[in-house]
Amino acid sequence: MDEPKELVASAIARAQADLEVALAELEKMPAFDASSVAFAAHALNNYLTVAGGTVELLLLQLADYPDAQVRVWLEGVQHASNLMARIVSQLINTSANTETKLRFEKVDLALLVQRACNYYERVAERKTIRVIAGSTIDVPPVWTDRVAVAAVLDNLLSNAVKYSQPRKQIWVQVRGEKGWAVCSVRDEGPGLSQDDQAKLFQRGTRLTPKPTASESSTGYGLAVAKDLMEKLGGQIWCESVLGQGSCFSFRLPAFQEPAQGPCPDKAAPHAEPGKPGQ
C-alpha cells in the first residue's frame, strides 16, 4: 500500500511547488489585465489537460485502495477539471483577438527547453511516448519574454504528444545559428498535407489530424504561438510530409550586450529578425 501513498504524496508535492511558482508570477501582474486573458486562458487549458491526465493515472493506481473516500475526492477533482476545461475553451474563443504585454529579459533558452522536456516526459508516459531532449549546440542566450516562450514550447510539446500514437518518440533540439537560437520539436505523428500546412497558424482552424487519445483541441494554440513569436521578434514554422511526422521550429534573436559608448540607450539588445535559413 505504500507505493500508491507515495505516488499521491509525490503528485501533491509537485502540484504545490508548481502552484507556488504560479503565485509568485501572479504577484508580478496587475490586478486585471485584459490583454493577458487569451494568453492565460491557453496556458490554463494546457494545465487542466495535464491535471486531468494526472488524476486519471492516480485513479488507475489506486483502483484497489481500501479507503473509498480517496477515489471520491479524485473523481471530484476530475469532474471539476473537465468543467473548467470547457469554460476555458470558451474563454479562448471569445478573447482570441486580445493583445499580450511582454517583459523582455536575457533568457537561457536551452535551460527553459530542458525544463519543459522534463515536464512533458511525465505527460507523455501516459501514452508510452518518449520525449528525447537532444544535446544543445552553441546556443546563445536570447532577448525575450520567458513566460511567452514557455507558452509556445508548451503548445508544441502538447501537440506532439496529443497527435502521436503510443510507443512513438518526440525529439527536441536547441541549437545556435548566426544571431539566433533555434528550437525544434519533431514527432512521428501523421504528418500534414499541403492543404493543412496552408491553414497552419490560422485562428480557430481544425486540421485533418485528430488527437489519438480523444484529447481536447481548440484550434487556437498555433495561432497564439505565431502571434507571440512575432511579438518577440522571432519566427515559427513547420516542415512536414504526410505520413512521416512533423517538425515545428521557432527561432529567437540572440541577446547582445549593449554597445559601450556615449549613447548606450540607442544600442539594440538583440539582432534584427530575418527569415529562416538566412
C-alpha positions in Angstrom: 0.0 0.0 0.0 3.0 2.3 0.5 3.6 2.8 -3.3 0.1 4.4 -4.0 0.5 6.6 -1.0 4.0 7.7 -2.1 2.6 8.4 -5.6 -0.2 10.6 -4.3 2.2 12.4 -1.9 4.7 13.0 -4.8 1.9 14.3 -7.1 0.7 16.7 -4.3 4.3 17.9 -3.7 4.8 18.7 -7.4 1.5 20.4 -7.6 2.3 22.5 -4.6 5.7 23.5 -6.0 4.1 24.5 -9.3 1.4 26.4 -7.5 4.0 28.4 -5.5 5.8 29.3 -8.8 2.5 30.4 -10.4 1.5 32.5 -7.4 4.9 34.2 -7.5 4.4 35.1 -11.1 0.8 36.3 -10.4 2.2 38.8 -7.9 4.1 40.5 -10.7 0.9 41.0 -12.7 -1.6 43.8 -12.3 -4.9 43.0 -10.6 -6.6 42.7 -14.0 -5.0 43.0 -17.4 -7.4 42.3 -20.3 -4.6 42.0 -22.7 -3.4 38.8 -20.9 -6.7 36.9 -21.0 -6.1 34.9 -24.2 -2.5 34.1 -23.2 -3.5 33.0 -19.7 -6.5 31.0 -20.9 -4.5 29.0 -23.3 -1.9 28.2 -20.7 -4.6 27.2 -18.2 -6.2 25.0 -20.8 -3.0 23.0 -21.2 -2.6 22.8 -17.4 -6.1 21.4 -17.0 -5.3 18.8 -19.6 -2.2 17.7 -17.7 -4.1 17.8 -14.3 -6.9 15.7 -15.7 -4.4 13.2 -17.0 -2.6 13.0 -13.7 -5.9 12.4 -11.8 -6.8 9.6 -14.3 -3.4 8.0 -13.6 -3.9 8.2 -9.9 -7.4 6.6 -10.2 -5.9 3.7 -12.0 -3.0 3.3 -9.5 -5.5 3.5 -6.5 -8.1 1.2 -8.0 -7.8 -1.2 -5.1 -7.1 1.3 -2.4 -9.2 0.4 0.7 -10.3 4.0 1.5 -13.1 4.7 -1.0 -13.1 8.4 0.1 -9.8 8.9 -1.7 -11.4 7.9 -5.1 -14.4 10.2 -4.3 -12.0 13.1 -3.8 -10.1 12.4 -7.0 -13.3 11.9 -9.1 -14.4 15.3 -7.8 -11.2 16.9 -9.0 -11.5 15.2 -12.3 -15.1 16.4 -12.7 -14.2 20.0 -11.8 -11.2 19.9 -14.2 -13.4 18.8 -17.0 -16.0 21.5 -16.3 -13.3 24.2 -16.1 -11.7 23.0 -19.3 -14.9 23.7 -21.2 -15.2 27.2 -19.7 -11.5 27.9 -20.6 -12.1 26.7 -24.1 -15.0 29.2 -24.5 -12.8 31.9 -23.0 -10.0 31.2 -25.6 -12.6 31.6 -28.4 -14.0 34.9 -27.1 -10.7 36.5 -26.2 -8.6 35.4 -29.3 -8.0 38.9 -30.5 -6.7 40.5 -27.3 -3.1 41.8 -27.1 -0.5 40.4 -24.7 2.0 42.6 -22.8 5.5 41.2 -22.7 8.5 41.6 -20.4 11.8 41.2 -22.2 15.0 39.9 -20.4 18.1 37.8 -21.1 17.0 34.2 -21.1 18.8 30.8 -21.2 16.7 29.1 -23.9 18.5 25.8 -23.6 17.6 25.6 -19.9 14.0 26.7 -20.5 13.6 23.9 -23.1 15.2 21.3 -20.8 12.7 22.1 -18.1 9.8 21.9 -20.5 11.0 18.5 -21.7 11.4 17.2 -18.1 7.8 18.2 -17.5 6.4 16.6 -20.7 8.3 13.4 -20.2 5.9 12.7 -17.4 2.9 13.7 -19.5 4.0 11.6 -22.5 4.3 8.5 -20.2 0.5 8.2 -20.2 0.7 7.2 -23.9 4.1 5.4 -23.6 5.6 8.1 -25.7 9.3 9.1 -25.2 10.4 12.7 -25.2 14.1 12.9 -26.1 15.9 16.1 -25.4 19.0 16.3 -27.8 22.2 17.9 -26.8 22.3 21.7 -27.2 24.7 23.1 -29.8 26.3 26.5 -29.2 23.1 28.1 -28.0 23.4 31.8 -27.2 21.1 33.5 -24.6 18.1 35.2 -26.1 16.4 38.5 -25.5 12.8 37.6 -24.9 9.8 37.1 -22.5 10.4 33.7 -20.8 6.7 33.2 -20.0 5.7 33.7 -23.6 8.4 31.3 -24.8 7.3 28.8 -22.3 3.7 29.0 -23.6 5.0 28.4 -27.2 7.0 25.4 -26.0 4.1 24.1 -24.1 1.9 24.2 -27.2 4.4 22.5 -29.5 5.2 19.7 -27.0 1.5 19.3 -26.1 0.6 18.9 -29.8 3.4 16.5 -30.4 2.1 14.2 -27.6 -1.5 14.8 -28.5 -1.2 13.7 -32.1 1.3 10.9 -31.7 0.3 7.2 -31.4 1.5 5.3 -28.3 5.1 4.0 -28.3 6.3 6.8 -30.6 9.1 9.3 -30.0 9.5 13.0 -29.9 12.8 14.7 -30.4 13.6 18.2 -29.1 16.8 20.1 -30.1 18.1 23.6 -29.4 20.9 25.0 -31.5 22.6 28.3 -32.2 22.7 30.0 -35.6 24.2 33.2 -36.6 22.4 35.8 -34.4 19.7 33.3 -33.4 18.8 30.5 -31.1 16.6 27.8 -32.7 14.4 25.2 -31.1 12.8 22.3 -33.0 10.2 19.7 -31.9 10.0 16.7 -34.2 7.4 13.9 -33.9 6.4 10.6 -35.5 2.8 11.7 -35.9 0.6 11.5 -39.0 2.2 14.5 -40.7 0.4 17.3 -42.5 -0.9 17.5 -46.1 -0.1 20.6 -48.2 -3.7 21.6 -47.6 -3.4 21.5 -43.9 0.0 23.2 -43.9 -1.6 26.1 -45.8 -4.0 26.6 -42.9 -1.5 26.3 -40.1 -1.3 29.2 -37.6 -4.8 30.4 -38.5 -7.2 31.1 -35.6 -9.9 28.6 -34.9 -8.7 26.2 -37.7 -9.1 22.5 -37.1 -6.8 20.4 -39.2 -7.3 16.9 -40.6 -5.2 15.0 -37.9 -7.1 14.1 -34.8 -5.8 13.6 -31.2 -5.0 10.0 -30.7 -6.5 9.7 -27.2 -9.5 12.0 -27.5 -7.6 15.0 -26.1 -9.3 18.4 -26.5 -8.2 20.8 -29.2 -9.3 24.4 -29.5 -7.7 25.3 -32.9 -6.2 28.4 -31.4 -2.9 27.1 -29.9 -0.7 27.5 -33.0 -2.2 30.9 -33.8 -1.4 32.1 -30.3 2.2 30.7 -30.7 2.7 32.5 -34.0 1.4 35.8 -32.6 3.7 35.5 -29.6 6.7 34.7 -31.8 6.1 37.8 -34.0 5.8 40.0 -30.9 9.1 38.5 -29.6 10.9 39.4 -32.9 11.2 35.7 -33.8 9.6 33.3 -36.2 7.8 29.9 -36.1 7.4 27.4 -39.0 6.7 23.8 -39.8 8.3 21.2 -42.0 6.1 18.1 -42.6 5.4 15.3 -45.1 2.1 13.5 -44.9 2.6 10.1 -43.1 6.1 11.0 -41.9 5.6 13.2 -38.9 6.1 16.9 -38.4 8.9 19.2 -37.2 7.8 22.6 -35.7 10.6 25.1 -35.1 10.9 28.6 -33.8 13.9 31.0 -33.5 14.6 33.9 -31.3 17.1 36.8 -31.6 20.3 36.2 -29.7 21.0 38.6 -26.8 23.7 41.2 -27.5 25.4 43.1 -24.8 24.7 46.9 -25.1 27.5 48.6 -27.0 29.8 50.6 -24.8 29.8 54.3 -25.7 28.4 57.7 -25.1 24.8 56.7 -26.2 24.2 53.2 -24.7 20.4 53.9 -24.7 20.5 53.5 -28.5 22.1 50.1 -28.6 19.9 47.3 -29.8 19.6 44.4 -27.2 19.3 41.8 -29.9 19.8 41.0 -33.6 17.4 42.2 -36.2 15.0 39.5 -37.3 15.3 37.9 -40.8 13.9 34.8 -42.4 14.6 31.2 -41.5 17.6 29.9 -43.4 19.3 33.3 -43.7 
